[in-house]
């Protein structure tokens, strides 16, 4: 009886102790700076039972300190035929570590993993975000999943994103001793240790403790270059019942070619004959390819089709030909089939696409998850050409900023080859503008301007293409929002679809009260067409300065001034020079005209963190000069 009573007395203390584990006041104070969330404890295990059976288990507790950390609390689980969710359970706690609620898989929303433009998808997603409006709080959950493959296994990121600190996080990869696997440790603060389970499995282990949160810093390199990460790649794998090797890119590219692509490029004889007739009078292989590419663009449209060996295999070319649509894989494969009919060789290329960051394949580590898009390579001698097959508008041989300047995997009959897509320089990414404006004595503005866009700036006016005039005017007013009361009389956009394409924009416009009147003077903005903004100052910066893509803007505006007025300024010149950019601006006055010239060149690259202060100062000076106001006074 005394023993039973003692247990009764001890039980509340044990419960309180368990609850106190997630009390917010137990978080080390030095983990709080810059943190919106703190991972209190995380344990991730990947256990490969055999090449077609992997168990992925995660147990995680994370404290959400403020609203900015809510996205860390959300649990998102994708599943399909090759990935199944075995179990989900979890709970939430208040700031004192007291249990607030429990949840299971019944509390998750379950939806098709659609993206708004997909026609066929066999992936689904379960997601859950606790409805808690009081901060801080803690969410703890445990998930187990089964993968019927070993081609793509999850990375381990101790810190998944900025503003997240870590008290403790561990990762274990377990497999049979004869299962060979490659690891790539990226910026890891600890070294791997090995061990064994009582069942005889070999374990590879990492554990980190007390990692401070990264602060999101403007102009930082892509996260893949400085976040801590462990990547996993079995040397031999099974995917959808098909075995293969990913020991290197040559092997992986060979597997893709032989197992995902082979036999998918068959076309009806009638389609082959149509292509032969289309190119019958063209001798140059590149001109043949251009003709076929434009045929494909005119015939098809892009719709995502995420089925077929986990979304990695393209739809058969004959089906794309019949249906007139496909995703990036299907459209590339279809274009290859059309080129085959004209005896023009081409290679299917996997790439990590994205305009805001350039991420290349790791040359020393081959994995399928390093690409999210497919493009086509035409390996002409001394003239390698790349094609983006999902756009009906993009010019032949032009990649724009979506897949430029990065290492890609070409899948060829001889195996995988790493190649690099073209880089568009700051000088090539050129915008030039010439405006001829007149200001009336009542402040009204009228005139014409011609803007030429080249390189990756070719796409700047893309939103205007094919729209009704009324819609174009709305867009132009947003583009040139520093001209109040803007009215567009005429507009024309011409696109020269060269490999280095050119867009030419002509606008005839007027604007009432462009110059405001006050005490007999007229005031107007010297540069209403192309202004830069200042950027955020960051003290104690950690990351180097990274400029993703360079460009050059050149503007010239000639103002014919109202009769009887002259500008209350003297001619001036401004010149700024830094390793990352150059800025020139000048004003000249003669014969009743004021001529304003502006040139801004931004040079892509990586610069030392100490250069950020100079970058802030540079953009502040540019913004100040761009916002210059001119006053006109009567003679």
SULMOWO-V903499 format. One record per backbone hydrogen bond with DSSP energy under -0.5 kcal/mol. NH is the residue of the N-H (numbers start at 1). CO is the residue of the C=O. E is the energy in kcal/mol with one decimal. If there is no record, write none. Layout:
BEGIN
NH:CO:E
NH:CO:E
END
This chain:
BEGIN
5:1:-2.3
6:2:-2.3
7:3:-2.1
8:4:-2.1
9:5:-2.2
10:6:-2.2
11:7:-2.2
12:8:-0.8
13:9:-0.6
14:10:-2.3
15:11:-2.5
16:12:-2.9
17:13:-2.4
18:14:-2.2
19:15:-2.6
20:16:-2.7
21:17:-0.8
21:18:-0.6
22:19:-1.5
23:20:-1.8
24:95:-3.0
26:23:-1.6
27:24:-1.9
31:28:-2.0
32:29:-1.5
35:32:-2.2
36:163:-3.3
37:163:-1.4
38:63:-2.4
39:165:-3.2
40:38:-0.8
40:61:-2.0
41:61:-1.5
42:168:-1.0
43:59:-2.8
44:170:-2.3
45:57:-3.0
46:172:-2.7
47:45:-0.5
47:55:-3.1
48:46:-0.6
48:174:-2.9
49:47:-0.9
49:53:-2.1
50:53:-1.6
53:50:-2.1
54:147:-2.7
55:47:-2.9
56:54:-0.5
56:145:-2.8
57:45:-2.9
57:55:-0.5
58:143:-2.6
59:43:-2.4
60:141:-2.7
61:41:-2.3
62:139:-2.6
63:38:-3.1
64:62:-0.5
64:137:-3.5
65:36:-2.3
65:63:-0.7
66:36:-1.1
69:66:-2.2
70:67:-1.7
72:69:-1.5
73:69:-0.8
73:70:-0.8
74:70:-0.9
75:128:-2.8
76:74:-0.6
77:126:-3.2
79:124:-2.5
80:83:-1.7
83:80:-0.7
84:146:-2.6
86:84:-0.6
86:144:-2.5
87:144:-1.6
89:142:-1.7
90:103:-2.1
91:140:-2.8
92:101:-2.5
93:138:-2.7
94:98:-2.4
97:94:-2.1
100:92:-3.4
101:92:-1.4
103:90:-2.5
105:88:-0.8
107:104:-1.8
108:105:-1.3
109:127:-2.6
111:125:-2.5
113:123:-2.3
114:112:-2.3
119:304:-2.5
120:304:-1.1
122:306:-1.7
124:79:-2.8
125:111:-3.0
126:77:-2.8
127:109:-2.2
128:75:-2.0
132:130:-1.5
135:133:-0.5
136:64:-0.7
137:64:-1.7
138:93:-2.5
139:62:-2.5
140:91:-3.1
141:60:-2.8
142:89:-2.9
143:58:-2.7
144:87:-2.1
145:56:-3.0
146:84:-2.8
147:54:-3.1
148:82:-2.8
150:238:-1.9
151:238:-0.5
153:151:-0.5
156:230:-2.2
157:155:-0.5
158:156:-0.5
160:158:-0.6
163:214:-3.2
164:161:-0.8
165:37:-2.4
166:211:-2.6
167:39:-3.4
168:39:-0.8
169:208:-2.1
170:42:-2.3
171:206:-2.6
172:44:-2.4
173:204:-2.5
174:46:-3.1
174:172:-0.5
175:202:-2.2
176:48:-0.5
179:176:-2.2
180:178:-0.9
182:233:-2.7
184:231:-2.0
186:184:-0.6
186:229:-3.1
187:185:-0.6
193:205:-2.4
195:203:-2.0
197:201:-2.2
200:197:-1.8
202:175:-2.9
203:195:-2.3
204:173:-2.3
205:193:-3.5
206:171:-2.3
208:169:-2.8
210:167:-1.8
211:166:-2.2
212:210:-0.5
220:217:-0.7
225:222:-2.3
226:223:-1.4
227:223:-2.6
229:186:-2.1
230:156:-2.1
231:184:-2.3
233:182:-2.5
234:150:-0.5
235:180:-2.1
236:180:-0.6
237:244:-2.6
238:51:-0.8
239:242:-2.9
242:239:-1.9
243:241:-0.5
244:237:-2.2
246:235:-1.5
247:235:-0.6
252:248:-2.1
253:249:-2.8
254:250:-1.8
255:251:-2.3
256:252:-2.4
257:253:-2.3
258:254:-2.6
259:255:-2.5
260:255:-0.6
260:256:-1.9
261:256:-1.6
262:257:-1.3
264:261:-2.1
271:268:-0.6
272:268:-2.0
273:269:-2.4
274:270:-1.9
275:271:-2.0
276:272:-2.2
277:273:-2.4
278:274:-2.2
279:275:-1.7
280:277:-0.8
282:279:-1.8
283:281:-0.6
288:284:-2.2
289:285:-2.5
290:286:-2.2
291:287:-2.1
292:288:-2.4
293:289:-2.7
294:290:-2.3
295:291:-1.6
296:292:-2.6
297:293:-2.5
298:294:-2.0
299:295:-1.1
300:296:-2.2
301:324:-0.9
303:301:-0.5
303:326:-2.2
304:117:-1.2
306:120:-3.0
307:305:-1.1
312:309:-1.7
313:308:-2.0
317:264:-2.9
318:266:-0.6
319:316:-0.7
320:316:-1.9
321:317:-2.5
322:318:-1.6
323:319:-3.0
324:320:-2.5
326:301:-1.6
331:327:-3.1
332:328:-1.9
333:329:-2.5
334:330:-2.4
335:331:-2.4
336:332:-2.5
337:333:-2.0
338:334:-2.2
339:335:-2.4
340:336:-2.6
341:337:-1.5
342:338:-0.6
342:339:-1.1
343:340:-1.8
344:339:-2.6
345:343:-0.6
347:377:-2.8
348:411:-0.9
349:375:-2.6
350:409:-2.7
351:373:-2.5
353:351:-0.9
354:402:-2.8
359:352:-0.6
359:357:-0.6
360:358:-0.5
361:407:-1.4
363:361:-0.6
365:362:-1.6
367:365:-0.6
368:151:-0.5
370:367:-1.1
371:368:-1.0
372:351:-2.0
373:351:-1.7
375:349:-2.2
376:387:-2.3
377:347:-2.7
378:385:-3.7
379:377:-0.6
380:378:-2.1
383:380:-1.9
385:378:-2.4
387:376:-2.9
389:387:-0.7
398:395:-1.7
402:399:-1.0
403:399:-0.6
405:422:-2.2
408:419:-3.1
409:350:-2.5
410:408:-0.6
410:417:-3.3
411:348:-3.1
411:409:-0.5
412:410:-0.8
412:415:-1.9
415:412:-1.6
416:250:-1.5
417:410:-2.4
419:408:-2.4
421:406:-2.5
425:423:-0.6
429:425:-2.2
430:428:-2.1
431:552:-2.5
432:452:-2.4
433:554:-2.5
434:450:-2.5
435:556:-2.8
436:448:-3.0
437:435:-0.6
437:558:-2.9
438:446:-3.0
439:560:-2.6
440:438:-0.5
440:444:-2.6
443:440:-2.1
445:511:-2.8
446:438:-1.8
447:509:-2.0
448:436:-1.8
449:507:-2.2
450:434:-2.5
451:505:-2.6
452:432:-3.2
453:503:-3.1
454:430:-2.6
455:501:-0.8
457:454:-1.7
458:455:-1.7
459:456:-0.9
460:457:-1.8
461:458:-0.5
462:459:-2.3
464:461:-2.2
465:462:-1.3
467:464:-1.4
472:468:-2.5
473:469:-2.4
474:470:-1.5
475:471:-1.9
476:472:-2.7
477:473:-2.4
478:474:-1.2
479:475:-2.4
480:476:-2.5
481:478:-0.9
482:528:-0.6
483:480:-1.6
484:482:-0.9
486:483:-0.8
487:510:-2.8
489:487:-0.6
489:508:-2.5
490:508:-1.4
492:506:-2.2
494:504:-2.7
496:494:-0.5
496:502:-3.4
497:495:-0.8
498:496:-2.2
501:498:-0.6
501:499:-0.6
502:496:-2.0
503:453:-2.5
504:494:-3.0
505:451:-3.3
505:503:-0.5
506:492:-3.0
506:504:-0.5
507:449:-2.4
508:490:-2.4
509:447:-2.7
509:507:-0.5
510:487:-2.1
511:445:-2.5
512:485:-0.8
514:443:-0.8
514:511:-1.0
515:443:-2.5
516:514:-0.5
516:523:-2.4
518:521:-2.5
521:518:-1.8
522:632:-2.1
523:516:-2.8
524:630:-2.3
526:628:-2.5
541:538:-0.5
545:607:-2.4
546:219:-2.8
547:605:-2.7
548:546:-0.6
551:602:-1.7
552:429:-2.5
553:600:-2.8
554:431:-3.0
555:598:-3.1
556:433:-1.9
557:596:-2.8
558:435:-2.7
559:557:-0.6
559:594:-3.3
560:437:-2.9
560:558:-0.6
561:559:-0.7
561:592:-2.5
565:562:-1.6
566:633:-2.6
568:631:-3.1
569:567:-0.7
572:587:-0.9
574:585:-3.2
576:583:-2.8
578:581:-2.5
581:578:-1.1
582:601:-2.4
583:576:-2.4
584:599:-2.7
585:574:-2.1
586:597:-2.2
587:572:-2.5
588:595:-2.2
590:593:-2.3
593:590:-1.5
594:559:-2.5
595:588:-2.9
596:557:-3.1
596:594:-0.6
597:586:-2.2
598:555:-2.8
599:584:-2.8
600:553:-2.6
601:582:-2.9
602:551:-2.7
603:580:-3.0
604:602:-0.6
605:547:-1.9
607:545:-3.4
611:608:-2.0
612:609:-1.7
613:610:-0.5
614:610:-0.5
615:611:-2.2
616:612:-2.7
617:613:-2.3
618:614:-2.6
619:615:-2.6
620:616:-2.1
621:617:-2.3
622:618:-2.4
623:619:-2.8
624:620:-2.5
625:621:-2.3
626:622:-2.8
627:623:-1.4
628:625:-1.5
630:524:-3.0
632:522:-3.2
633:566:-2.7
635:564:-2.9
END
